[in-house]
């Protein structure tokens, strides 16, 4: 079984970890792995590819991502895998390096869902470069702390135009009859959100993506949050607006997610790799 933290497939050095602790320039993705496979793996790979090119100018490529992921999870039946991109050549004084980033893999036990229901508060906030799952998380952690201190479970971000965007660690979906409405605003497109969208036709639900203003959320029948650790969690209220949340509709959303089969990390044609992953 491999070490918990690897850098380009080798045990992490103190210098590598020191750089990660001191310079938060980079991006990551994280997800549950079971028997060498993960739901939405294609989307996680695409996220890493986009971030690598945008932030560093070059990507290790899908084959290398898969190799390093497989090495990280080898010998484990189930775990949580975080894949991070960084470069020791980039720092506060020297930000101009262009080239292939290092890949850090971190394996840990899978976390439980965020909650089984939440009451949230809306706050004005826009993440920097919101389309990226980057390492600059100060703002969202601060927002969660403030929400908890105010008696809520979490915070919902609203942009400068009053549009609902995303939660601190999750995407939000609204239920309107037989339709799931995803808000359109500067935000991170979630993998779980995409998996649910893929499966909605199978459960008889339609979907729409459009701007949703905070002052119109009371018109919806329900709301839920979703992320890789929490496929569906009902939102009972946004500030003073409460939602009934029909259990049947929420169950359909979860079925839409679960209908998307886990994808093997190892290449289908790599029989040796599949064997190493216990498949």
Sine and cosine of phi, psi and omega as CSV:
sin_phi,cos_phi,sin_psi,cos_psi,sin_omega,cos_omega
0.00,0.00,0.71,-0.71,-0.07,-1.00
-0.97,0.25,0.27,-0.96,0.07,-1.00
-0.91,0.41,0.34,-0.94,-0.07,-1.00
-0.93,0.38,-0.62,0.79,-0.02,-1.00
-0.88,-0.48,0.85,-0.52,0.03,-1.00
-0.83,-0.56,0.55,-0.84,0.12,-0.99
-0.88,-0.47,0.91,-0.42,-0.09,-1.00
0.78,0.62,0.61,0.80,0.09,-1.00
1.00,0.05,-0.02,1.00,-0.01,-1.00
-0.90,-0.44,0.44,-0.90,0.02,-1.00
-0.81,0.59,0.68,-0.73,-0.04,-1.00
-0.90,0.44,0.64,-0.77,0.05,-1.00
-1.00,-0.09,0.34,-0.94,0.07,-1.00
-0.84,0.54,-0.60,0.80,0.01,-1.00
-0.90,0.44,-0.68,0.74,0.04,-1.00
-0.87,0.50,-0.73,0.68,-0.05,-1.00
-0.94,0.35,-0.57,0.82,0.05,-1.00
-0.89,0.45,-0.67,0.74,0.02,-1.00
-0.89,0.46,-0.69,0.72,0.02,-1.00
-0.88,0.48,-0.59,0.81,-0.02,-1.00
-0.96,0.29,-0.50,0.87,-0.14,-0.99
-0.98,-0.17,-0.41,0.91,-0.05,-1.00
-0.82,-0.58,0.89,-0.45,-0.07,-1.00
-0.98,-0.19,0.64,0.77,0.07,-1.00
-0.99,-0.11,0.91,-0.42,0.00,-1.00
0.30,-0.95,-0.12,-0.99,-0.03,-1.00
-0.55,-0.84,0.21,-0.98,-0.01,-1.00
-0.38,-0.93,0.16,-0.99,0.23,-0.97
-0.58,-0.81,0.37,-0.93,-0.03,-1.00
-0.51,-0.86,0.50,-0.86,-0.10,-0.99
-0.19,-0.98,0.28,-0.96,0.03,-1.00
-0.99,0.12,0.68,-0.73,0.06,-1.00
-0.88,-0.48,0.76,-0.65,0.08,-1.00
-0.76,-0.65,0.84,-0.54,0.01,-1.00
0.78,0.62,0.68,0.74,0.10,-1.00
0.96,0.27,0.32,0.95,-0.02,-1.00
-0.67,-0.74,0.40,-0.92,-0.01,-1.00
-0.57,-0.82,0.64,-0.77,0.10,-1.00
-0.92,0.38,0.68,-0.73,0.06,-1.00
0.94,0.35,0.42,0.91,-0.02,-1.00
-0.84,0.54,-0.63,0.78,0.01,-1.00
-0.86,0.51,-0.58,0.81,0.00,-1.00
-0.96,0.27,-0.61,0.79,0.07,-1.00
-0.91,0.42,-0.66,0.75,0.04,-1.00
-0.89,0.45,-0.67,0.74,0.02,-1.00
-0.90,0.43,-0.61,0.79,0.04,-1.00
-0.88,0.47,-0.71,0.71,0.02,-1.00
-0.90,0.43,-0.66,0.75,0.00,-1.00
-0.87,0.48,-0.75,0.66,-0.01,-1.00
-0.88,0.48,-0.72,0.69,-0.04,-1.00
-0.91,0.42,-0.64,0.77,-0.01,-1.00
-0.88,0.48,-0.72,0.69,-0.03,-1.00
-0.92,0.38,-0.69,0.73,-0.06,-1.00
-0.94,0.35,-0.64,0.76,-0.11,-0.99
-1.00,-0.01,-0.45,0.89,-0.10,-0.99
-0.84,-0.55,-0.27,0.96,0.01,-1.00
1.00,0.01,-0.05,1.00,-0.04,-1.00
-0.36,-0.93,0.52,-0.86,0.01,-1.00
-0.87,-0.49,0.56,-0.83,0.13,-0.99
-0.89,0.47,-0.43,0.90,0.01,-1.00
1.00,-0.09,0.40,-0.92,-0.10,-1.00
-0.86,0.51,-0.69,0.72,-0.04,-1.00
-0.86,0.51,-0.66,0.75,0.00,-1.00
-0.94,0.33,-0.65,0.76,0.08,-1.00
-0.84,0.54,-0.73,0.68,-0.01,-1.00
-0.89,0.46,-0.67,0.74,-0.01,-1.00
-0.88,0.48,-0.70,0.71,-0.04,-1.00
-0.95,0.32,-0.58,0.82,0.08,-1.00
-0.90,0.43,-0.71,0.70,-0.01,-1.00
-0.89,0.46,-0.65,0.76,0.03,-1.00
-0.89,0.45,-0.65,0.76,-0.05,-1.00
-0.92,0.40,-0.63,0.78,-0.11,-0.99
-0.99,-0.13,-0.01,1.00,-0.05,-1.00
-0.82,0.57,0.73,-0.69,0.05,-1.00
1.00,0.09,0.01,1.00,-0.01,-1.00
-0.93,-0.38,0.75,-0.66,0.03,-1.00
-0.97,0.25,-0.62,0.78,-0.01,-1.00
-0.52,-0.85,0.63,-0.77,0.01,-1.00
-0.22,-0.98,0.09,-1.00,0.12,-0.99
-0.94,-0.34,0.79,-0.62,-0.05,-1.00
-0.90,-0.44,0.81,-0.59,0.12,-0.99
-0.92,-0.38,0.77,-0.64,0.01,-1.00
-0.88,-0.48,0.89,-0.46,-0.09,-1.00
-0.89,-0.46,0.53,-0.85,0.04,-1.00
-0.91,-0.41,0.75,-0.66,0.05,-1.00
-0.41,-0.91,0.20,-0.98,0.07,-1.00
-0.64,-0.77,0.84,-0.55,0.08,-1.00
-0.92,0.39,-0.18,0.98,0.04,-1.00
-0.99,0.15,-0.18,0.98,-0.05,-1.00
-0.94,-0.35,0.82,-0.58,0.02,-1.00
-0.56,-0.83,-0.09,-1.00,-0.05,-1.00
-0.90,0.43,-0.57,0.82,-0.03,-1.00
-1.00,-0.03,-0.38,0.93,-0.05,-1.00
-0.76,-0.65,0.99,0.13,-0.10,-1.00
-1.00,-0.10,0.11,0.99,-0.25,-0.97
-1.00,-0.08,-0.06,1.00,-0.06,-1.00
-0.84,0.54,0.68,-0.73,0.11,-0.99
-0.82,-0.57,0.83,-0.56,0.00,-1.00
0.26,-0.96,-0.04,-1.00,-0.08,-1.00
-0.90,0.43,0.80,-0.59,0.06,-1.00
-0.98,0.22,0.34,-0.94,0.17,-0.99
-0.98,0.22,0.43,-0.90,0.00,-1.00
-0.89,-0.45,0.88,-0.47,0.06,-1.00
-0.97,-0.23,0.78,-0.63,0.09,-1.00
-0.92,-0.40,0.70,-0.71,-0.01,-1.00
-0.76,-0.65,0.85,-0.52,-0.03,-1.00
-0.95,-0.30,0.72,-0.70,0.02,-1.00
-0.52,-0.85,0.19,-0.98,0.10,-0.99
-0.88,0.47,0.56,-0.83,0.00,-1.00
-0.91,0.42,0.74,-0.68,0.00,-1.00
-0.97,0.24,0.39,-0.92,0.10,-1.00
-0.96,0.29,0.23,-0.97,0.11,-0.99
-0.84,0.54,0.41,-0.91,-0.01,-1.00
-0.85,0.52,-0.66,0.76,-0.04,-1.00
-0.13,-0.99,0.12,-0.99,0.12,-0.99
-0.97,-0.23,-0.13,0.99,0.17,-0.99
-0.20,-0.98,0.50,-0.86,-0.02,-1.00
-0.65,-0.76,0.49,-0.87,0.14,-0.99
-0.88,-0.47,0.83,-0.55,-0.18,-0.98
-0.84,-0.54,0.27,-0.96,0.04,-1.00
-0.82,-0.57,0.62,-0.78,-0.01,-1.00
-1.00,0.08,0.71,-0.71,0.03,-1.00
-0.72,-0.69,0.57,-0.82,0.07,-1.00
-0.97,0.24,0.90,-0.44,-0.01,-1.00
-0.21,-0.98,0.65,-0.76,0.11,-0.99
-0.77,-0.64,0.84,-0.54,0.04,-1.00
-0.91,0.42,0.56,-0.83,0.12,-0.99
-0.90,0.43,0.68,-0.73,-0.05,-1.00
0.68,0.73,0.89,0.46,-0.16,-0.99
-0.90,0.44,-0.32,0.95,0.00,-1.00
-0.97,0.25,-0.16,0.99,-0.01,-1.00
-0.96,-0.28,0.59,-0.80,0.15,-0.99
-1.00,-0.02,0.99,0.15,-0.14,-0.99
-0.98,-0.17,0.01,-1.00,-0.13,-0.99
-1.00,0.04,-0.11,0.99,-0.04,-1.00
-0.99,0.13,1.00,0.03,-0.14,-0.99
-0.94,-0.34,0.16,0.99,-0.03,-1.00
-0.83,0.56,-0.74,0.67,-0.09,-1.00
-0.88,0.47,-0.67,0.75,-0.06,-1.00
-0.96,0.28,-0.59,0.81,0.06,-1.00
-0.91,0.41,-0.66,0.75,0.04,-1.00
-0.88,0.47,-0.64,0.76,0.01,-1.00
-0.91,0.41,-0.64,0.77,0.03,-1.00
-0.90,0.43,-0.68,0.74,0.01,-1.00
-0.88,0.47,-0.70,0.72,-0.01,-1.00
-0.90,0.43,-0.64,0.77,0.01,-1.00
-0.89,0.45,-0.70,0.71,0.02,-1.00
-0.89,0.46,-0.67,0.74,-0.01,-1.00
-0.89,0.45,-0.47,0.88,0.00,-1.00
-1.00,0.03,0.03,1.00,0.05,-1.00
1.00,-0.10,0.13,0.99,0.05,-1.00
-0.98,-0.18,0.14,-0.99,0.02,-1.00
-1.00,0.00,-0.49,0.87,-0.08,-1.00
-0.25,-0.97,0.02,-1.00,-0.05,-1.00
-0.85,-0.52,0.59,-0.81,0.07,-1.00
-0.94,-0.35,0.78,-0.63,-0.04,-1.00
-1.00,0.05,0.71,-0.70,0.04,-1.00
-0.82,-0.57,0.72,-0.69,-0.07,-1.00
-0.99,0.14,-0.02,-1.00,-0.08,-1.00
-0.91,0.42,-0.26,0.96,0.03,-1.00
-0.99,-0.15,0.15,0.99,0.02,-1.00
0.99,0.16,0.28,0.96,-0.01,-1.00
-1.00,-0.05,0.68,-0.73,0.10,-0.99
-0.92,0.39,0.73,-0.68,-0.03,-1.00
-0.91,-0.42,-0.97,0.24,-0.12,-0.99
-0.38,-0.92,0.20,-0.98,0.11,-0.99
-1.00,-0.03,-0.04,-1.00,-0.04,-1.00
-0.90,0.44,-0.69,0.73,-0.05,-1.00
-0.79,-0.62,0.30,0.96,-0.21,-0.98
-0.38,-0.92,0.24,-0.97,0.15,-0.99
-0.99,-0.17,0.38,-0.93,0.03,-1.00
-0.89,-0.46,0.65,-0.76,0.10,-0.99
-0.81,-0.58,0.55,-0.84,0.02,-1.00
-0.92,-0.40,0.54,-0.84,0.02,-1.00
-0.95,-0.32,0.79,-0.61,0.03,-1.00
-0.69,-0.72,0.99,-0.10,-0.07,-1.00
0.90,0.43,-0.85,-0.53,0.01,-1.00
-0.99,-0.16,0.42,0.91,-0.09,-1.00
-0.80,-0.60,0.68,-0.74,0.15,-0.99
-0.99,-0.16,0.80,-0.59,-0.01,-1.00
-0.94,-0.34,0.87,-0.49,0.09,-1.00
-0.99,-0.13,0.74,-0.67,0.02,-1.00
-0.94,0.33,0.58,-0.82,0.06,-1.00
-0.95,-0.31,0.89,-0.45,0.00,-1.00
-0.18,-0.98,0.19,-0.98,0.09,-1.00
-0.87,0.50,0.88,-0.48,-0.14,-0.99
-0.22,-0.97,0.15,-0.99,0.12,-0.99
-1.00,0.02,0.83,-0.56,0.07,-1.00
-0.96,0.26,0.92,-0.38,-0.10,-0.99
-0.98,0.20,0.54,-0.84,0.05,-1.00
-0.92,0.39,-0.69,0.72,0.01,-1.00
-0.90,0.44,-0.64,0.77,0.08,-1.00
-0.83,0.55,-0.71,0.71,0.00,-1.00
-0.92,0.39,-0.62,0.79,0.02,-1.00
-0.91,0.41,-0.65,0.76,0.06,-1.00
-0.87,0.48,-0.71,0.71,-0.01,-1.00
-0.86,0.51,-0.66,0.75,0.03,-1.00
-0.86,0.51,-0.58,0.81,-0.11,-0.99
-1.00,-0.05,-0.12,0.99,-0.07,-1.00
-0.86,0.51,-0.67,0.75,0.03,-1.00
-0.86,0.51,-0.49,0.87,-0.02,-1.00
-0.95,0.32,-0.35,0.94,-0.02,-1.00
-0.93,-0.36,0.19,0.98,0.09,-1.00
0.98,0.21,0.39,0.92,0.04,-1.00
-0.94,-0.35,0.60,-0.80,0.10,-1.00
-1.00,-0.04,0.14,-0.99,0.04,-1.00
-0.59,-0.81,0.43,-0.90,0.00,-1.00
-0.54,-0.84,0.63,-0.78,0.12,-0.99
-0.88,-0.48,0.86,-0.51,-0.04,-1.00
-0.38,-0.93,0.31,-0.95,0.08,-1.00
-0.87,0.49,0.70,-0.71,0.06,-1.00
-0.83,-0.56,0.91,-0.42,0.02,-1.00
-0.99,0.16,0.53,-0.85,-0.02,-1.00
-0.86,0.51,-0.57,0.82,-0.06,-1.00
-0.97,0.24,0.01,1.00,0.04,-1.00
-0.91,-0.40,0.08,1.00,-0.07,-1.00
-0.91,0.40,-0.39,0.92,0.02,-1.00
-0.92,0.40,-0.23,0.97,0.00,-1.00
-0.99,0.14,-0.15,0.99,-0.03,-1.00
-1.00,0.03,0.43,-0.90,0.01,-1.00
-0.98,0.19,-0.42,0.91,-0.04,-1.00
-0.21,-0.98,0.11,-0.99,0.02,-1.00
-0.45,-0.89,0.47,-0.88,0.01,-1.00
-0.51,-0.86,0.36,-0.93,0.12,-0.99
-0.93,-0.38,0.36,-0.93,0.01,-1.00
-0.46,-0.89,0.63,-0.78,0.20,-0.98
-0.42,-0.91,-0.07,-1.00,-0.14,-0.99
-0.90,0.44,-0.47,0.88,0.02,-1.00
-1.00,-0.04,-0.22,0.98,-0.12,-0.99
-0.68,-0.73,1.00,0.03,-0.06,-1.00
-0.84,0.55,-0.70,0.72,0.01,-1.00
-0.51,-0.86,0.79,-0.61,0.11,-0.99
-0.67,-0.74,0.86,-0.51,-0.02,-1.00
-0.91,0.42,0.65,-0.76,0.14,-0.99
-0.99,-0.13,0.90,-0.43,-0.06,-1.00
-0.98,0.18,-0.46,0.89,0.00,-1.00
-0.30,-0.96,0.54,-0.84,0.21,-0.98
-0.92,-0.40,0.96,-0.27,-0.14,-0.99
0.80,0.60,-0.89,-0.46,-0.07,-1.00
-1.00,-0.05,0.02,1.00,-0.01,-1.00
-1.00,-0.08,0.91,-0.42,-0.02,-1.00
-0.99,-0.14,0.47,-0.88,0.01,-1.00
-0.84,-0.55,0.68,-0.74,0.02,-1.00
-0.96,0.26,-0.62,0.78,0.05,-1.00
0.83,0.56,1.00,0.09,0.06,-1.00
-0.87,0.49,0.86,-0.51,-0.02,-1.00
-0.86,0.52,-0.52,0.85,0.00,-1.00
-0.91,0.42,-0.69,0.72,0.02,-1.00
-0.90,0.43,-0.68,0.73,0.02,-1.00
-0.90,0.44,-0.62,0.79,0.03,-1.00
-0.90,0.44,-0.61,0.80,0.05,-1.00
-0.90,0.44,-0.65,0.76,0.02,-1.00
-0.89,0.46,-0.66,0.75,0.01,-1.00
-0.92,0.39,-0.60,0.80,0.06,-1.00
-0.91,0.42,-0.62,0.78,0.04,-1.00
-0.85,0.52,-0.64,0.77,0.04,-1.00
-0.94,0.35,-0.76,0.65,-0.11,-0.99
-0.93,0.37,-0.34,0.94,0.02,-1.00
-0.94,0.33,-0.23,0.97,0.01,-1.00
-1.00,0.05,0.94,-0.33,-0.14,-0.99
-0.92,0.39,0.58,-0.81,0.12,-0.99
-0.86,0.51,0.59,-0.81,-0.03,-1.00
-0.95,-0.30,0.74,-0.67,-0.01,-1.00
-0.89,0.46,0.66,-0.75,0.07,-1.00
-0.94,0.34,-0.70,0.71,0.03,-1.00
-0.95,0.32,0.55,-0.84,0.04,-1.00
-0.86,0.52,0.64,-0.77,-0.01,-1.00
-0.84,0.55,-0.52,0.85,-0.05,-1.00
-1.00,0.06,-0.08,1.00,-0.04,-1.00
-1.00,-0.08,0.99,0.14,-0.07,-1.00
-0.87,0.50,-0.62,0.79,-0.01,-1.00
-0.91,0.42,-0.67,0.74,0.01,-1.00
-0.90,0.43,-0.66,0.75,0.01,-1.00
-0.88,0.47,-0.66,0.75,0.02,-1.00
-0.87,0.49,-0.67,0.74,-0.01,-1.00
-0.89,0.46,-0.48,0.88,-0.04,-1.00
-1.00,0.00,0.04,1.00,0.07,-1.00
0.97,0.22,0.43,0.90,0.02,-1.00
-0.98,-0.22,0.00,0.00,0.00,0.00
